[in-house]
Amino acid sequence: MEVGSLRFLLVDTFASIVYATVYAALGFAFHKQLEQVVAFIRKLGAVSLLLIVVLAAGYVVHWFLKQNAERKAQRKAEARLCTPSL
């Protein structure tokens, strides 16, 4: 699929403007909440960073194990469908 340079630049410029506008609006709307979160994290110090990293890693491991179990179950179901019955 070929797109002309001018069309690409126009669409890319429009998307960049929308992207920047959305993030600026969200920052403007929630700046007080963000300041409160940053202040809370600063009170906790290094422990908060460790906690965030551990929670994020735990979530990733949980997600991976769940996906792996779902794939195994799907393979077993497919194997049962493909196995001829006598």
N, C-alpha and C positions, 0 to 999 in steps of 0.2 A: 504494500500500500504506500504509494508515494504522495507526499504532501509538499506543496511548494514552500519555499523559504519564507515568503511574505506571510502566507497563511499561518505557518508554524509560529512565526514571531508574534503575530497578532493574538493567536490563541494562547500562547505561552505568557504574553504580557497580561492578558485579561485574567488568566488563572493566577498569576503571581499577585496581581492587585487584589483579587478576591481572597486569596490565601492570607495576605498581609492584613487586609481589612478585618477578616474574621478573628485572627489572633489578637489584633490590637483591640477590637471590641471586647473580646473575652477578658483580656488583661485589664481593660478599663472597668468592666463590670464586676470583676472578682478580685480587684487589687487588695482590698481590705482583708479578704479571706486568705489570700496568699501571704500577706504580711503576718497574719496571725499564725499560719502554719509554719512560716520561717522562724518566727519568734519561739514557737513551741519546740521546734527541732533544735534551735540553738540552746534552749534550756536543757534539753536532754543530752546534747553534746555528741560525742563519738558513739555512745550506746545507741542512739537513734539510727545512725548510719548503719551500724552492724545489724540492728533489728530490721531495717528496711531491706538490706541485702539478703538476710536469712529468709524473710517473708517472701521476697521475690523468687529466690532460689527454690523455696518450698512449693510455691505456686507452679513454677516451671516443671519441677519433678512430678507434681501431682498431675499436671496436664499431660506430660509425656506418658506416664503410666496409664492414664485413662485412655489416651489415644491408642497405646499399644494393646490394651485389653480389648478395645473395640475392634481393632484390626484382626486380632486373633479370633474373636467371636465371629466376625464377618467371614474369615477364611474357613472356619469350621462349618458355618452355614452353607457356604458355597460348595465345600467338599461334600456335604450331605446331599446337596441338590445334584451334584455331578456324579455321585456314586450310583450305579445301576442297582435296582432292587430285584431280587429273585422271586 
